[in-house]
Amino acid sequence: MKTSRLLAAAALSFIAAAGAHAEAYQGVHAGVSAKSRDEVSAEAARTAAAPNQNVVRGSRGAEPFNSVASTEAVRAQAVATANAPDQNVSAGSRVNSRVISTMNKPAEPRVQAGK
């Protein structure tokens, strides 16, 4: 019985001690801003009047393209690729055919199943 009263007294004293450290009310604090009210209003008006403010970037059409390669080099590569004898042929393009590549690396022959 004595221990329960002792524990109850300790709990009440702990609650009383915790409640004694409450914060004091200091009123409403003034807002801190680097801009004046007129500057904020002018910025809001400029932003609201901006063109295309609610348009997603990709919906306005193609972005300007700046090429890093010369036109002549790209044209020469396209002509060489178009004139290559094996440009559209692969080992599986024709039945029972063997493609001999004109590329630098020689083609490896395919092993057929059952042989």
Secondary structure as UniProt FT lines:
FT   HELIX           2..19
FT   TURN            20..21
FT   HELIX           37..48
FT   TURN            51..54
FT   HELIX           57..60
FT   HELIX           71..83
FT   TURN            85..88
FT   TURN            91..92
FT   TURN            95..96
FT   TURN            113..114
//
